[in-house]
Amino acid sequence: PVEHNVLELSEFKTALDTRFGGEGKYVAVVVAGVPAPDGAAPCSYGEDGAIAAGRLAGFVADHVNATGDHGVMHDICEAQSTGDMASALEEAMALIEVACDEYVIE
C-alpha cells in the first residue's frame, strides 16, 4: 500500500459526514481479504491472492458501524471457501438499497 497523504480513519469519517450530511447519507461496502497475522496474502483468490484491506475493515467496524448500520465488511476468502460470494454481494446491495431509500435530497 502507498502511504502518502493518508488521513486518519476518524478524519476520513468526519470528511464523509461533512460532505454528505452524516453517515445516514452514505454506505461503506468492503469485499476484500482480512489481514493475515504473518503478512501473507489472506487466501489464493485471483492470480496474486486476495488483497488485505485492514484500513477499510477498520473504517467499517470502528467508524461507520460505531453509530449506525451503514457499512458492511465481507471476507472474500471466506466467500471463496464456502462458494457463497452471491450472499456477500446480496447483503451489500440490500444495504445500498436501504441507504438509497432513506436518502432525502435537500
The 8 nearest C-alpha neighbors of each residue, nearest first, counted from 0:
[[1, 2, 3, 52, 50, 51, 54, 53],
 [0, 2, 3, 5, 4, 54, 6, 52],
 [3, 1, 5, 0, 4, 6, 7, 54],
 [4, 2, 5, 1, 6, 0, 7, 54],
 [3, 5, 6, 2, 1, 7, 11, 10],
 [6, 4, 3, 2, 7, 1, 8, 11],
 [7, 5, 11, 10, 8, 4, 9, 3],
 [6, 8, 10, 9, 11, 5, 12, 54],
 [7, 9, 11, 10, 58, 6, 12, 62],
 [8, 10, 12, 11, 7, 13, 62, 6],
 [11, 9, 13, 7, 8, 12, 6, 14],
 [10, 12, 8, 14, 9, 13, 6, 15],
 [13, 11, 9, 15, 14, 10, 16, 8],
 [12, 14, 16, 10, 11, 15, 17, 9],
 [13, 15, 11, 17, 12, 16, 18, 10],
 [16, 14, 18, 12, 17, 13, 19, 11],
 [17, 15, 21, 13, 20, 19, 14, 18],
 [18, 16, 14, 20, 15, 19, 13, 21],
 [17, 19, 15, 16, 20, 14, 21, 13],
 [18, 20, 16, 17, 24, 21, 15, 25],
 [21, 19, 16, 17, 18, 24, 22, 23],
 [22, 20, 16, 23, 24, 19, 17, 15],
 [21, 23, 24, 25, 16, 69, 63, 20],
 [22, 24, 21, 25, 69, 98, 102, 26],
 [23, 25, 22, 21, 102, 19, 20, 98],
 [26, 24, 22, 23, 98, 27, 69, 19],
 [27, 25, 69, 70, 28, 95, 98, 24],
 [26, 28, 70, 71, 69, 59, 29, 25],
 [29, 27, 71, 70, 72, 91, 26, 30],
 [28, 30, 72, 31, 73, 71, 27, 55],
 [31, 29, 73, 75, 74, 72, 28, 32],
 [32, 30, 75, 74, 52, 29, 51, 50],
 [31, 33, 51, 74, 49, 75, 50, 41],
 [32, 34, 51, 74, 41, 52, 35, 53],
 [35, 33, 51, 53, 41, 32, 36, 52],
 [34, 36, 38, 41, 37, 39, 33, 40],
 [37, 35, 38, 34, 39, 41, 33, 40],
 [38, 36, 35, 39, 34, 40, 41, 51],
 [39, 37, 35, 36, 40, 34, 41, 51],
 [40, 38, 37, 35, 41, 36, 34, 42],
 [39, 41, 42, 48, 49, 50, 38, 35],
 [40, 42, 35, 32, 49, 34, 39, 33],
 [43, 41, 40, 48, 49, 44, 76, 32],
 [42, 44, 48, 49, 45, 47, 40, 41],
 [43, 45, 48, 49, 42, 76, 46, 79],
 [46, 44, 48, 47, 43, 49, 42, 50],
 [45, 47, 48, 44, 43, 49, 42, 50],
 [48, 46, 45, 49, 43, 44, 40, 50],
 [49, 47, 43, 44, 45, 40, 42, 46],
 [50, 48, 44, 32, 42, 41, 40, 43],
 [49, 51, 32, 31, 52, 40, 48, 41],
 [52, 50, 32, 34, 33, 53, 31, 49],
 [51, 53, 55, 54, 31, 56, 32, 33],
 [52, 54, 56, 55, 34, 51, 57, 33],
 [55, 53, 57, 56, 52, 58, 8, 59],
 [54, 56, 58, 57, 52, 53, 59, 29],
 [57, 55, 53, 59, 58, 54, 52, 60],
 [58, 56, 54, 60, 55, 59, 61, 53],
 [57, 59, 55, 62, 56, 61, 60, 8],
 [58, 60, 63, 56, 57, 70, 62, 61],
 [61, 59, 57, 64, 58, 62, 56, 63],
 [62, 60, 58, 65, 57, 59, 63, 64],
 [61, 63, 65, 58, 64, 59, 60, 12],
 [62, 64, 59, 65, 70, 69, 61, 58],
 [63, 65, 67, 68, 66, 60, 62, 70],
 [64, 66, 62, 61, 63, 67, 60, 68],
 [67, 65, 64, 63, 68, 62, 22, 69],
 [68, 66, 64, 69, 65, 63, 22, 23],
 [67, 69, 64, 70, 66, 63, 71, 65],
 [70, 68, 26, 67, 64, 63, 27, 23],
 [71, 69, 27, 26, 59, 28, 63, 68],
 [70, 72, 28, 29, 27, 59, 73, 91],
 [73, 71, 29, 30, 28, 56, 74, 59],
 [74, 72, 30, 75, 29, 87, 31, 71],
 [73, 75, 32, 76, 77, 31, 33, 30],
 [74, 76, 31, 78, 32, 77, 30, 79],
 [77, 75, 79, 74, 78, 42, 32, 80],
 [76, 78, 80, 79, 74, 75, 81, 73],
 [77, 79, 84, 83, 75, 81, 76, 80],
 [80, 78, 82, 76, 77, 81, 75, 84],
 [79, 81, 77, 82, 78, 76, 83, 75],
 [82, 80, 83, 78, 79, 77, 84, 76],
 [83, 81, 79, 80, 78, 84, 77, 85],
 [82, 84, 78, 81, 85, 86, 79, 87],
 [83, 85, 78, 87, 86, 82, 88, 79],
 [84, 86, 88, 83, 87, 89, 78, 82],
 [87, 85, 89, 88, 84, 83, 90, 78],
 [88, 86, 84, 90, 85, 89, 73, 91],
 [87, 89, 91, 85, 90, 86, 92, 84],
 [88, 90, 86, 92, 91, 87, 85, 93],
 [91, 89, 93, 87, 88, 92, 86, 94],
 [90, 92, 88, 94, 89, 93, 95, 28],
 [93, 91, 95, 89, 94, 90, 96, 88],
 [94, 92, 96, 90, 95, 91, 89, 97],
 [95, 93, 91, 97, 92, 96, 98, 90],
 [94, 96, 92, 98, 93, 97, 99, 91],
 [97, 95, 99, 93, 98, 94, 92, 100],
 [98, 96, 100, 94, 99, 95, 101, 93],
 [97, 99, 95, 101, 96, 100, 102, 94],
 [100, 98, 96, 102, 101, 97, 95, 24],
 [101, 99, 97, 98, 102, 96, 103, 95],
 [100, 102, 98, 99, 97, 103, 23, 24],
 [103, 101, 99, 100, 24, 98, 104, 23],
 [102, 104, 105, 101, 100, 24, 99, 98],
 [105, 103, 102, 24, 101, 19, 99, 20],
 [104, 103, 102, 20, 19, 24, 101, 21]]
